Amino acid sequence: MYKTLRTETADGVRSLILCRADEYNTITPALRDELADAVERADRDDDVHVMLLRAEGKAFCAGYGLDWSTSGQAREDSEAASGKRKAWDSVADMAMIGRFVDTYMKLWYARKPVIAAVQGWCIGGGTDMVLCADMIVAARSASFGYPPSRVWGSPTTAMWVYRMGLERAKRYLLTGDEIRAETAAQIGLILEAVDDDQLESRAMELARRMAQVPINQLVMLKLLCNQTAENMGLASSRQLGVLFDGIARHTQEGLDFVSRAQEAGFRRAVRDRDDPFGDYGSRKR
């Protein structure tokens, strides 16, 4: 049924499995739309008590498929400069990125609990997605981070503060440093870190245990917990995150980043951006 993910159901658990392993499960419009549909179907299915979001390959999600997104912005900027179209429209930009955010938030607003099992890289837009899950179990070798906070981005779902508090969120967003899985568990970004070969079994074990609880109980308890973050202003933070993400992509530094990506390739542009920061995040685990 889907091209970017597949689903499995057993013991009351619906597994949603990202299957673009060769592309490190990067986010595309197709993945956005298919994930939204899969979550909605699972939430409506009375045989499903819990959703388990996981991914094939070496990385859970390496962010957006930036080959298409940088190319798209470069084309828009070129058309604006040549007078073929108007300058950047912040409202239209919010609507565009908002479609992705609406999908991620389906994990948060789904009536049923969502557990994520993360291996390898989960960075940039991948964190916008996975931090909307109710619980995250990660392999010890997994890494989280938001390197676009250095140039060209802002977390759109704004879940960082609500998961690990103000000081820690500032520590990692104001540097874009890497967070290894064990550190992520210690500071409350994720639930726990487990041995790599135990990731899938541990996440499924937790999901099956939870699936024994009646759906009505699961729905009430998830809503009760999530309402705390809502009362703290999650919706307002998210709106700012979506707006600021567009602004960050259209600052002079953001435009320079896109130009560098078009000139030398996205990977080279990322290296140029990240080289001044060295490996501090890796050394300070």
Long-range contacts (C-beta under 8 A, 24 or more apart in sequence): 2-34, 2-37, 2-38, 3-30, 3-34, 4-28, 4-30, 4-31, 4-34, 4-35, 5-31, 5-34, 5-35, 5-38, 7-38, 7-42, 9-45, 9-47, 9-48, 11-208, 11-211, 12-47, 12-48, 12-49, 12-50, 12-208, 12-211, 12-212, 13-48, 13-49, 13-50, 13-51, 13-52, 13-204, 13-207, 13-208, 13-211, 14-42, 14-45, 14-48, 14-50, 14-51, 14-52, 15-51, 15-52, 15-53, 15-54, 15-204, 16-42, 16-51, 16-52, 16-53, 16-54, 17-54, 17-55, 17-56, 18-53, 18-54, 18-55, 18-56, 18-60, 18-61, 19-55, 19-56, 20-57, 21-55, 21-56, 21-57, 21-58, 22-57, 23-65, 24-57, 24-58, 24-59, 24-61, 24-62, 24-120, 24-121, 25-55, 25-56, 25-57, 25-59, 25-60, 25-61, 25-62, 25-126, 26-61, 26-62, 26-63, 26-64, 26-65, 26-66, 27-61, 27-63, 27-64, 27-65, 27-100, 27-125, 27-126, 27-129, 28-64, 28-65, 28-68, 32-99, 32-100, 32-103, 33-103, 35-103, 35-106, 36-102, 36-103, 36-106, 39-103, 39-106, 39-107, 39-110, 39-114, 40-106, 42-110, 42-112, 43-106, 43-110, 43-111, 43-112, 46-215, 48-112, 49-112, 49-113, 49-210, 49-211, 49-212, 49-213, 49-215, 49-218, 50-112, 50-113, 50-114, 50-115, 50-207, 50-208, 50-210, 50-211, 50-218, 51-107, 51-110, 51-112, 51-113, 51-114, 51-115, 51-207, 52-114, 52-115, 52-116, 52-117, 52-203, 52-204, 52-207, 53-107, 53-114, 53-115, 53-116, 53-117, 53-130, 53-133, 54-116, 54-117, 54-118, 54-200, 54-203, 55-117, 55-118, 55-119, 57-120, 58-119, 58-120, 58-121, 59-119, 59-120, 59-121, 59-122, 60-116, 60-117, 60-118, 60-119, 60-120, 60-121, 60-122, 60-126, 60-130, 60-142, 61-121, 61-122, 61-123, 61-125, 61-126, 61-129, 61-130, 62-121, 62-123, 62-124, 62-126, 63-123, 63-124, 63-125, 63-126, 63-148, 64-124, 64-125, 66-261, 66-266, 67-266, 70-258, 70-261, 70-262, 70-266, 70-269, 71-262, 73-249, 73-258, 74-258, 74-259, 74-261, 74-262, 77-255, 77-258, 88-246, 88-250, 90-243, 90-246, 90-247, 93-246, 93-249, 93-250, 94-242, 94-243, 94-246, 97-156, 97-242, 97-245, 97-246, 98-242, 100-125, 100-128, 100-156, 101-128, 101-156, 101-157, 101-238, 101-241, 101-242, 103-129, 104-128, 104-129, 104-132, 104-156, 104-157, 105-132, 105-157, 105-238, 106-132, 107-132, 107-133, 107-134, 108-132, 108-133, 108-134, 108-157, 108-226, 111-215, 111-218, 111-219, 111-222, 111-223, 112-215, 112-218, 112-219, 112-222, 113-210, 113-218, 113-222, 115-203, 115-206, 115-207, 115-210, 116-203, 117-199, 117-200, 117-202, 117-203, 118-142, 118-144, 118-181, 118-190, 118-199, 119-196, 119-199, 123-147, 124-148, 124-153, 125-156, 127-155, 127-159, 128-155, 128-156, 128-157, 128-159, 129-157, 131-157, 131-159, 131-160, 131-163, 131-189, 132-157, 132-159, 134-222, 134-225, 135-190, 135-191, 135-206, 136-189, 136-190, 136-191, 137-190, 137-191, 137-192, 137-193, 137-194, 137-199, 137-202, 137-203, 137-206, 138-181, 138-184, 138-185, 138-190, 138-192, 138-193, 138-194, 138-199, 139-181, 139-193, 139-194, 139-195, 139-196, 139-199, 140-181, 140-182, 140-193, 140-194, 140-195, 140-196, 141-181, 141-196, 142-180, 142-181, 142-184, 142-193, 143-178, 143-179, 143-180, 143-181, 144-178, 144-179, 144-181, 144-184, 144-189, 144-190, 145-172, 145-176, 145-177, 145-178, 145-179, 145-281, 146-172, 146-173, 146-176, 147-176, 147-270, 147-273, 147-274, 148-176, 148-248, 149-173, 149-174, 149-175, 149-176, 150-175, 150-176, 150-273, 150-274, 150-277, 151-248, 151-253, 151-254, 151-257, 151-273, 152-248, 152-249, 152-253, 152-254, 152-257, 152-258, 152-273, 153-245, 153-248, 153-249, 154-241, 154-244, 154-245, 154-247, 154-248, 155-241, 155-245, 156-238, 156-241, 156-242, 156-245, 157-238, 157-241, 158-234, 158-237, 158-238, 158-240, 158-241, 159-234, 160-189, 161-237, 162-229, 162-232, 162-234, 162-237, 163-188, 163-189, 164-188, 164-189, 175-277, 175-280, 175-281, 176-274, 176-277, 177-277, 177-280, 177-281, 177-284, 178-281, 178-282, 179-281, 180-282, 180-285, 182-285, 183-285
